[in-house]
Amino acid sequence: MNKILAKEQKALSKLCAVRRKHIEYSRKGKCMIYLDYNATTLIDKEVAYTMIPYLYGDFGNPSSSHVLGVTAKNAIEHARNQVAQLLNCESKGIVFTSGGSESNNTVLKGVAHTYKTKGSHIITSEIEHLAILNIYKYLESLGCKISYVPIDQYVSVNPFDIERLITDKTILVPIMDSNNETGTIQPIRKFPKYAKIIVFYFIPMHLS
Ligand SMILES: Cc1ncc(COP(=O)(O)O)c(C=O)c1O
């Protein structure tokens, strides 16, 4: 099976214009170094191999009741269980979306709607993605208040700045975990203060 996949991958790489240029440069002793993995990156080989059967063969709509649909549905449920196991949570809490903008819209609009009786205050950072900033514009038109915390020289957000802005009307703290332009990763896992925001103040965080 892997031999077939390797052959397919070789065939695909022939189709890729940049990859061809890269090989051409390498032959001349030059090489292109791609340093923009935070903007986008190659799909991990293991992921690509796992997906190939569903891209080329078992491509059914998981909502269909025929054999192709059921096969796709089973594969999705298997993946959902795997992700839940990794995150140590229930699989019904894992929702797959088509990408970043859809996830952001689902969470921000969903939380704003669900918590509207509690409040409409959101605390965020100054360096959010345009996909998030556009949702803020929409939420502001509905009466939500958005507070922006500054970033330091390392493009990091200080959790104490977030805590200072918390009020009893705060319903969500969306922070861009990995910045697609600067490559900065927020030190969220290192700060118990972030956990305090969720556990002590009972305010959900959204990491994008
Ligand atoms: C934080 C964040 N949100 C949203 C997006 C947009 O994602 P998509 O193109 O999948 O909608 C990106 C893309 O880089 C992103 O980094």
The ligand as an SDF file (V2000), in Angstrom:
LIG
                    3D

 16 16  0  0  0  0  0  0  0  0999 V2000
   -6.0140   32.8210   13.9210 C   0  0  0  0  0  0  0  0  0  0  0  0
   -6.5760   32.6230   12.5620 C   0  0  0  0  0  0  0  0  0  0  0  0
   -7.9130   32.7160   12.3860 N   0  0  0  0  0  0  0  0  0  0  0  0
   -8.4640   32.5220   11.1560 C   0  0  0  0  0  0  0  0  0  0  0  0
   -7.6920   32.2590   10.0590 C   0  0  0  0  0  0  0  0  0  0  0  0
   -8.3640   32.0540    8.7250 C   0  0  0  0  0  0  0  0  0  0  0  0
   -8.4440   30.7040    8.4990 O   0  0  0  0  0  0  0  0  0  0  0  0
   -9.2040   30.0880    7.2180 P   0  0  0  0  0  0  0  0  0  0  0  0
   -8.4830   30.5960    6.0150 O   0  0  0  0  0  0  0  0  0  0  0  0
   -9.0490   28.6010    7.4160 O   0  0  0  0  0  0  0  0  0  0  0  0
  -10.6320   30.5160    7.2660 O   0  0  0  0  0  0  0  0  0  0  0  0
   -6.3070   32.1450   10.2010 C   0  0  0  0  0  0  0  0  0  0  0  0
   -5.4720   31.8670    9.0330 C   0  0  0  0  0  0  0  0  0  0  0  0
   -4.2450   32.0000    9.0420 O   0  0  0  0  0  0  0  0  0  0  0  0
   -5.7390   32.3440   11.4730 C   0  0  0  0  0  0  0  0  0  0  0  0
   -4.3960   32.2670   11.6660 O   0  0  0  0  0  0  0  0  0  0  0  0
  1  2  1  0
  2  3  1  0
  2 15  2  0
  3  4  2  0
  4  5  1  0
  5  6  1  0
  5 12  2  0
  6  7  1  0
  7  8  1  0
  8  9  2  0
  8 10  1  0
  8 11  1  0
 12 13  1  0
 12 15  1  0
 13 14  2  0
 15 16  1  0
M  END
$$$$
